[in-house]
Amino acid sequence: MQDTPLDAEIRACRLCADRFAATHTAHTPRPVAWFTPGGTARILVAGQAPGLRVHESGRPFTDASGDRLREWMGVDKAEFYDLTRIAVVPMAFCFPGYDAAGSDLPPPPLCRATWHDRVMASLPNVRLKILVGAHAHRFHLGGSASVSARVAAWQDHAPQAFALPHPSWRNTGWLKKNPWFEAEVLPALRATVRSLLDDPA
């Protein structure tokens, strides 16, 4: 009997069904697994967790944040969603829901503990990790530095990893206060992404 592929196992996961039912959104799990185990993807995008629009679409970053992230990376939608080139692995595969105030709930640690070591082991060809937000920073880089500190110290991890702020509209003020991000970090990120996408080796 053939084992179920890891991405299919994740899509079938219902470990957080009771947790999600108890949120203000009272939704059911819909894991969004956008990677091919053992595949050829050389770029990993590690985000936080799907938002409501991604929960509805079943595709990662199908929202304004995704548009901004693709612009930061210098890729179009066809390149971004090409599973042979880019894997998208959030810190939780399901939309965590909203609280009573309408704020995003954090990614449940159970998801990371259950799946992420296996997922990372299944992606042997990754050469670049694009880490979006604090939860991804902590998992992939360790420590407890703030997002601003991680992003400011980008040269400590580049070109193997780039720690980014979340591309949400909520961070527009941060981007305006930190023009060095667009002037210094994004050109280096785009050059690294392009080199990996264009080099067939």
C-alpha positions as CSV (number, residue, x, y, z in Angstrom):
1,M,0.0,0.0,0.0
2,Q,1.5,3.4,-1.0
3,D,1.9,6.0,1.7
4,T,-0.2,9.2,1.4
5,P,2.0,12.1,0.3
6,L,2.8,14.5,3.0
7,D,1.0,17.5,1.4
8,A,-2.2,15.3,1.1
9,E,-1.9,14.3,4.8
10,I,-1.8,18.0,5.7
11,R,-4.8,18.8,3.6
12,A,-6.7,16.1,5.4
13,C,-5.7,17.3,8.9
14,R,-8.5,18.2,11.3
15,L,-6.6,18.4,14.6
16,C,-7.8,22.0,15.2
17,A,-11.4,21.4,14.4
18,D,-12.6,22.0,18.0
19,R,-10.3,25.0,18.4
20,F,-11.6,26.7,15.2
21,A,-15.2,25.9,16.1
22,A,-14.7,27.9,19.3
23,T,-13.4,31.0,17.6
24,H,-15.5,34.0,16.7
25,T,-15.5,32.9,13.1
26,A,-16.5,29.3,14.0
27,H,-15.0,27.9,10.8
28,T,-13.9,24.4,9.8
29,P,-10.3,23.6,9.0
30,R,-9.1,24.0,5.5
31,P,-5.3,23.4,5.4
32,V,-3.6,25.1,2.5
33,A,-0.5,23.0,1.6
34,W,1.4,24.6,-1.3
35,F,4.5,22.5,-1.7
36,T,5.6,19.2,-3.4
37,P,7.4,16.8,-1.0
38,G,10.8,15.9,-2.5
39,G,10.2,18.4,-5.2
40,T,12.6,20.8,-7.0
41,A,11.5,24.1,-5.3
42,R,14.6,26.2,-4.5
43,I,12.7,29.1,-2.8
44,L,10.7,28.7,0.4
45,V,8.2,31.4,1.4
46,A,7.5,30.9,5.1
47,G,4.5,33.0,6.3
48,Q,2.3,33.2,9.4
49,A,-1.0,31.5,8.6
50,P,-3.7,31.8,5.9
51,G,-6.1,34.7,6.2
52,L,-9.8,34.5,5.4
53,R,-9.4,35.1,1.7
54,V,-6.8,32.3,1.4
55,H,-9.1,30.1,3.5
56,E,-11.8,30.7,0.9
57,S,-9.6,30.3,-2.2
58,G,-7.4,27.4,-1.1
59,R,-4.3,29.2,-2.5
60,P,-1.7,31.0,-0.5
61,F,-1.4,34.8,-0.7
62,T,-4.4,35.4,-2.9
63,D,-4.9,38.8,-1.3
64,A,-3.4,42.3,-1.2
65,S,-0.6,41.1,1.0
66,G,0.3,38.5,-1.7
67,D,0.4,41.2,-4.3
68,R,2.8,43.2,-2.2
69,L,4.9,40.2,-1.4
70,R,5.2,39.3,-5.1
71,E,6.3,42.9,-5.8
72,W,8.9,42.6,-3.1
73,M,10.2,39.4,-4.6
74,G,10.1,40.7,-8.2
75,V,7.9,37.7,-9.4
76,D,4.7,37.4,-11.2
77,K,1.8,35.1,-10.3
78,A,2.8,32.4,-12.7
79,E,6.3,32.2,-11.1
80,F,5.0,32.5,-7.5
81,Y,2.5,29.6,-7.9
82,D,4.9,27.3,-9.8
83,L,5.3,24.4,-7.4
84,T,8.5,23.3,-9.1
85,R,10.1,26.6,-8.2
86,I,8.6,28.0,-5.0
87,A,7.2,26.3,-1.9
88,V,4.9,28.2,0.5
89,V,4.9,26.8,4.0
90,P,3.2,29.0,6.6
91,M,3.7,28.4,10.3
92,A,0.1,27.1,10.4
93,F,-1.6,25.7,7.4
94,C,-5.1,26.8,8.4
95,F,-6.8,30.1,8.9
96,P,-6.7,30.5,12.7
97,G,-9.8,32.7,12.8
98,Y,-10.7,36.0,14.4
99,D,-11.3,36.8,18.0
100,A,-14.4,38.7,19.2
101,A,-12.7,42.0,18.4
102,G,-12.1,40.9,14.8
103,S,-8.3,40.5,15.2
104,D,-6.3,37.7,13.7
105,L,-5.7,34.8,16.1
106,P,-2.1,33.6,16.2
107,P,-1.0,30.4,14.4
108,P,-1.7,27.4,16.7
109,P,1.6,25.9,17.9
110,L,0.1,22.4,17.4
111,C,0.4,22.8,13.6
112,R,4.0,23.6,13.7
113,A,4.8,20.8,16.2
114,T,2.9,18.3,14.1
115,W,4.1,19.0,10.6
116,H,7.0,21.4,10.2
117,D,10.0,19.1,10.8
118,R,8.6,16.7,8.3
119,V,7.8,19.4,5.8
120,M,11.3,20.9,6.0
121,A,12.9,17.5,5.6
122,S,10.8,17.0,2.5
123,L,12.2,20.1,0.8
124,P,15.9,19.2,0.2
125,N,16.5,21.7,-2.7
126,V,15.6,24.9,-0.9
127,R,18.4,27.5,-1.2
128,L,16.5,30.6,-0.1
129,K,14.1,31.1,2.8
130,I,11.9,34.2,2.7
131,L,10.6,34.6,6.2
132,V,7.5,36.7,6.6
133,G,6.6,37.9,10.1
134,A,7.7,37.2,13.6
135,H,6.5,33.5,13.9
136,A,8.4,32.5,10.8
137,H,11.5,34.5,12.0
138,R,11.5,32.6,15.3
139,F,11.1,29.2,13.9
140,H,13.7,29.4,11.1
141,L,16.2,31.7,12.8
142,G,15.7,31.1,16.5
143,G,15.9,33.7,19.2
144,S,13.3,36.3,20.1
145,A,14.4,39.5,18.4
146,S,11.8,41.9,17.2
147,V,10.7,42.0,13.6
148,S,12.3,45.4,13.1
149,A,15.6,44.1,14.5
150,R,15.5,41.0,12.3
151,V,14.8,42.9,9.2
152,A,17.5,45.6,10.0
153,A,20.0,42.8,10.4
154,W,19.2,41.2,7.1
155,Q,22.8,40.9,6.0
156,D,23.4,38.4,8.9
157,H,21.4,35.8,7.1
158,A,21.4,36.8,3.4
159,P,21.5,35.4,0.8
160,Q,20.3,32.1,2.3
161,A,17.4,33.8,4.2
162,F,15.7,37.1,4.3
163,A,13.6,38.2,7.3
164,L,10.7,40.4,6.1
165,P,7.9,42.3,7.8
166,H,4.5,41.1,7.0
167,P,3.3,42.6,3.6
168,S,0.0,43.6,5.1
169,W,-1.4,47.1,4.6
170,R,-1.1,47.4,8.4
171,N,2.6,47.7,8.0
172,T,2.5,50.6,5.5
173,G,3.5,53.1,8.2
174,W,6.5,50.9,9.1
175,L,7.6,50.9,5.5
176,K,7.4,54.7,5.3
177,K,9.4,55.1,8.5
178,N,12.1,52.7,7.3
179,P,12.9,53.6,3.7
180,W,16.2,51.6,3.9
181,F,14.0,48.4,3.5
182,E,13.0,49.3,0.0
183,A,16.4,50.9,-0.9
184,E,18.6,48.1,0.5
185,V,16.8,44.9,1.3
186,L,14.4,44.6,-1.6
187,P,17.1,44.9,-4.4
188,A,19.1,42.2,-2.7
189,L,16.1,40.0,-2.2
190,R,15.0,40.4,-5.9
191,A,18.5,39.7,-7.2
192,T,18.7,36.5,-5.1
193,V,15.2,35.3,-6.2
194,R,15.9,36.0,-9.8
195,S,19.3,34.1,-9.7
196,L,17.6,31.0,-8.4
197,L,14.6,31.2,-10.8
198,D,16.7,31.8,-13.9
199,D,19.6,29.4,-13.1
200,P,18.6,25.9,-14.2
201,A,21.4,24.3,-12.2
